[in-house]
Amino acid sequence: LGRSYGCFWVGATQDVSQLNKYGEKDGRRKILANCGIKVAMKLAEEEDRRYFTELIGKTTRHTQGTSNGRAASGTSSSTSYSESADDVIHPWEWRDMAPDRDGIIVVKHADNGMPACRAGVFRSPVTDCTNTPTREHFDLGTPEHEAENRRAYQRRLDESAAGKMREEASTWCPKWPEPEKKNGSKPGGKFSGLSLD
């Protein structure tokens, strides 16, 4: 229903445990269950690695083994085949993954009315934003280009500050009422406004 109205929500967390504080006891579970797409970039926490390993699922590994035997009657050999379930990505493999080198892992859940080919687990490459059309909009470039932009901006700030420093700042001083002496004359001196008669 939300998709038919073009309604969606995008959330980002440093780790899944940050969702614990939302809602009641099962708040985190309900939030994650209602996220149709989950993206894993760099998983630093063990809990996150376990969660995504389980979310992605398992694959069937086929193994073949051969054995040779020698006996008094001669030699014999046999071949065996076996199947076992194994994690597609093991929890320890997440530690060495880097998005810029290995891409990101996208888990897309099946939706009603959508083709099955749009669901599954995908490894999607990512690129530096300087390699995208965004570069033109934000004047992005190499690290050296970015550093020069920062230096130029700092120079403009320094010049602006130096220009303001050259202006004389007048010191504000309150005007005190001058009290009259008992004989009617006004007292003299620069601190006369502070003296009480």
C-alpha positions as CSV (number, residue, x, y, z in Angstrom):
1,L,0.0,0.0,0.0
2,G,2.8,2.4,0.9
3,R,4.5,1.6,-2.5
4,S,1.3,2.3,-4.4
5,Y,1.2,5.8,-2.8
6,G,4.9,6.4,-3.4
7,C,5.5,6.4,0.4
8,F,8.9,5.1,1.7
9,W,11.3,5.6,4.5
10,V,15.1,5.4,4.4
11,G,17.0,4.9,7.7
12,A,20.7,4.5,8.4
13,T,22.3,3.3,11.6
14,Q,25.9,2.7,12.7
15,D,24.9,-0.7,14.0
16,V,21.6,-2.6,14.4
17,S,21.6,-2.3,18.2
18,Q,20.9,1.5,17.9
19,L,17.3,0.4,17.0
20,N,16.8,-1.1,20.5
21,K,15.7,2.2,22.0
22,Y,12.7,2.6,19.6
23,G,9.3,1.3,20.5
24,E,8.4,-1.5,22.9
25,K,10.4,-4.6,23.6
26,D,10.2,-5.9,20.0
27,G,10.7,-2.4,18.4
28,R,13.9,-3.3,16.7
29,R,12.5,-6.6,15.3
30,K,9.4,-4.9,13.9
31,I,11.4,-2.1,12.3
32,L,13.7,-4.5,10.6
33,A,10.9,-6.8,9.5
34,N,9.2,-3.9,7.7
35,C,12.3,-2.8,5.8
36,G,12.0,-4.2,2.3
37,I,15.6,-3.5,1.4
38,K,18.6,-3.8,3.7
39,V,22.0,-2.6,2.7
40,A,25.2,-3.7,4.5
41,M,28.3,-1.6,4.0
42,K,30.9,-2.1,6.7
43,L,29.9,-4.3,9.6
44,A,32.0,-3.6,12.6
45,E,29.8,-5.2,15.3
46,E,29.7,-9.0,15.8
47,E,25.9,-8.8,16.2
48,D,25.5,-7.1,12.8
49,R,27.7,-9.7,11.1
50,R,25.7,-12.5,12.6
51,Y,22.4,-10.8,11.6
52,F,23.4,-10.3,8.0
53,T,25.0,-13.7,7.7
54,E,21.7,-15.3,8.8
55,L,19.6,-12.8,6.6
56,I,21.6,-13.7,3.5
57,G,21.2,-17.4,4.1
58,K,23.0,-20.5,3.1
59,T,24.2,-22.2,0.0
60,T,24.7,-25.9,-0.8
61,R,28.4,-26.9,-1.1
62,H,29.1,-30.0,-3.1
63,T,32.3,-31.9,-2.2
64,Q,34.0,-34.8,-3.8
65,G,36.6,-37.0,-2.2
66,T,38.7,-39.9,-3.4
67,S,40.5,-42.4,-1.4
68,N,43.1,-45.0,-2.4
69,G,43.8,-48.2,-0.6
70,R,46.5,-50.9,-0.9
71,A,46.0,-54.4,0.2
72,A,47.6,-57.8,-0.5
73,S,45.1,-58.4,-3.3
74,G,46.0,-55.1,-5.0
75,T,45.0,-51.5,-4.9
76,S,41.5,-50.0,-4.7
77,S,40.1,-46.5,-5.1
78,S,36.7,-45.0,-4.3
79,T,35.1,-41.7,-4.9
80,S,32.5,-40.1,-2.5
81,Y,30.2,-37.2,-3.0
82,S,28.6,-35.1,-0.3
83,E,26.4,-32.0,0.1
84,S,26.4,-29.6,3.0
85,A,24.8,-26.2,3.8
86,D,27.2,-23.4,4.3
87,D,26.9,-19.6,4.8
88,V,27.0,-17.6,1.7
89,I,29.1,-15.0,3.6
90,H,30.7,-16.2,6.9
91,P,30.6,-13.8,9.9
92,W,34.4,-13.4,9.8
93,E,34.4,-12.4,6.2
94,W,32.6,-9.2,6.9
95,R,35.5,-7.8,8.9
96,D,37.8,-7.7,5.8
97,M,35.2,-6.3,3.4
98,A,35.5,-2.6,2.3
99,P,32.6,-1.0,0.3
100,D,34.9,0.8,-2.1
101,R,36.8,-2.4,-3.0
102,D,34.2,-5.2,-2.4
103,G,30.9,-3.3,-3.0
104,I,27.9,-3.4,-0.8
105,I,25.5,-6.2,0.0
106,V,21.9,-5.5,-0.8
107,V,19.1,-7.8,0.5
108,K,15.8,-7.2,-1.3
109,H,12.8,-8.9,0.0
110,A,10.0,-10.1,-2.2
111,D,7.0,-7.8,-2.6
112,N,3.4,-8.6,-3.6
113,G,2.8,-8.0,-7.3
114,M,6.5,-7.6,-8.1
115,P,8.5,-10.1,-10.3
116,A,10.5,-12.6,-8.3
117,C,13.6,-11.6,-10.1
118,R,13.6,-8.3,-8.2
119,A,14.1,-10.1,-4.9
120,G,17.3,-11.7,-3.6
121,V,20.8,-10.9,-2.4
122,F,23.0,-8.7,-4.6
123,R,26.6,-7.5,-4.4
124,S,26.5,-4.0,-5.8
125,P,29.6,-2.1,-6.7
126,V,29.9,1.5,-5.4
127,T,32.1,4.2,-6.7
128,D,33.6,7.4,-5.5
129,C,31.2,10.4,-6.0
130,T,33.8,12.1,-8.1
131,N,33.1,9.4,-10.8
132,T,29.4,10.3,-10.9
133,P,27.4,13.2,-12.4
134,T,27.3,14.6,-8.9
135,R,30.9,15.8,-9.5
136,E,29.8,18.6,-11.7
137,H,27.2,19.9,-9.3
138,F,29.5,20.1,-6.3
139,D,32.8,20.8,-8.0
140,L,34.2,17.5,-6.7
141,G,37.6,16.2,-7.8
142,T,40.8,14.5,-6.6
143,P,42.0,14.8,-3.0
144,E,44.4,17.4,-4.1
145,H,41.6,19.4,-5.8
146,E,39.6,19.2,-2.6
147,A,42.6,20.3,-0.5
148,E,43.1,23.3,-2.8
149,N,39.5,24.3,-2.4
150,R,39.8,24.2,1.4
151,R,43.0,26.2,1.3
152,A,41.3,28.9,-1.0
153,Y,38.3,29.0,1.4
154,Q,40.6,29.4,4.4
155,R,42.5,32.3,2.6
156,R,39.2,34.1,2.0
157,L,38.3,33.7,5.6
158,D,41.7,35.0,6.8
159,E,41.5,38.0,4.4
160,S,38.0,38.8,5.6
161,A,39.1,38.6,9.3
162,A,42.2,40.7,8.6
163,G,40.1,43.4,7.0
164,K,37.8,43.5,10.0
165,M,40.8,43.6,12.4
166,R,42.1,46.8,10.8
167,E,39.0,48.7,11.6
168,E,39.2,50.6,14.9
169,A,36.7,49.3,17.4
170,S,35.4,52.1,19.7
171,T,35.3,51.3,23.4
172,W,31.9,51.8,24.8
173,C,31.8,53.6,28.2
174,P,28.6,54.4,30.1
175,K,27.8,58.1,30.7
176,W,27.6,58.5,34.5
177,P,25.6,61.4,35.9
178,E,27.9,63.8,37.7
179,P,26.8,64.4,41.2
180,E,26.9,67.9,42.6
181,K,29.0,68.9,45.6
182,K,27.3,70.4,48.6
183,N,28.5,73.9,47.6
184,G,26.9,73.4,44.1
185,S,30.1,72.9,42.1
186,K,30.8,69.7,40.0
187,P,33.6,67.4,41.1
188,G,36.5,67.0,38.6
189,G,38.5,63.9,37.6
190,K,37.9,61.0,35.4
191,F,36.5,58.7,38.1
192,S,34.2,61.4,39.5
193,G,31.1,59.6,38.2
194,L,31.9,56.6,40.4
195,S,32.3,58.6,43.7
196,L,29.4,59.1,46.0
197,D,29.1,62.2,48.1
